[in-house]
Amino acid sequence: MRQLAALVGTVTSGRSAAPRRALARGLVLAALATVLVAGLVWMRDGGAAPSPVADSVLSPAPPVDIAVRRMAAPQDRPGVIEVQPPARPAPARPLPAVPRAATLVAAFERAPDLYALSRDLAPAVMAGDAEALWVNSRIHDYCGGYAASPAGYARDTDVLAQLGGHGAAALRNARDRVAQRCGRFAPVDALTVAGIVRQREQAALAGHLAAEASLLAMDVPLDDSPEYLRDLVERVQHSGDAQAFSALSPGMGVAASGQRAFSGLVAGTQFAELAWQLAACRQGLACGPGSALMTQYCASGGICSRDGTQDFAHFVYDAAIPRQGAEQVEDMVDTLLQGVSRRLEQ
């Protein structure tokens, strides 16, 4: 997301510059309203939207014994769970995609009530099911900003709408969509970034490739050795897994610049993150106007298309990539997808 914001024209403090370069798609930063207000003021004055603030991540708790337990919470909120991370052995190789995985991902994209979906997933999450952990972490990511303070979220939405500007209507629609889908979550649910990391660690250790990729993008990989990092990127590139492509994309932009682990790969340049995300869309990721991807770019980062019918690809080529850079990005996407083609031919 950071690269899209920068290419549109603004660089803000949406992503932490802490030594760990914490990058995550959590929507839980307390400074969200301030950043978005500043972004819309610039948009109103003819500038572009700010970079998203959805990607900061807390350092995970030290590894402890595997344990999944319910948090102390009112009995009428049975879906609230917390996952304690296991110790970090070498990650399992990813399991082949199964129809159930596609069903759960589709449920996340389409469910009008994400609290209910999270509650339905709770038994599988508590049992350590990798796919349930991944989808539940995505729900927490999507709803974290709203759940932290529903009343504050609504007030911020009203303020942003009153500012006007070219993207105000789209931003209001995206934030309203989040509020509607996350409306039963509350602060007691504690949808923290640390909790998201823990769920993804456990899913990754159970063989979930997208969860493993997302940890690299959040700068908390299971193993930080150059050999492991390169192997993970190559596994994602050859997997054809749209979820994994998308999850890895934030870690493949300028955050990867200068890292020898990624030498020769699509990484480390201003367009690399977008190329990974565009490749994910071509592999079947939901990237339409109302998708979670487009909603989070807009609702959490203020990066909104003026055309409500645009999907991610059309928006990027229309607003984020200069004409001279389009061919370069297309070459990157083709390179990524060639890795998938070679795997299919073997």
Buried (B, 14 or more C-beta within 10 A) or exposed (E): BBBBBBBBBBEBBBBBEEEEBBBBBBBBBEEBBBBBBBBBBBBBEEBBBBBBBBBBBBEBEEEEEEEBEEEEBEEEBEBBBBBBBBEBEEBBEBEEBEEEBEEBBEBBBEBEBBBEBBBBBBEBBBEBBBBBBBBBBBBBBBBBBBBBBBEBBBEBBEEBBEBEBBBBBBBBBBBBBBBEBBBBBBEEBBBBBBBBBBBBBBBBBBBBBBBBBBBBBBBBBBBEEEEBBBBBBEBBBBBBBBBBBBBBBBBBBBBBEEBEBBEEBBBBBBBBBBBBBBBBBBBBBBBBBBBBBBBBBBBBBBBBBEEEEBBBBBBBBEBBBEEEBEEBBBEBBBBBBEBBEEEEEE
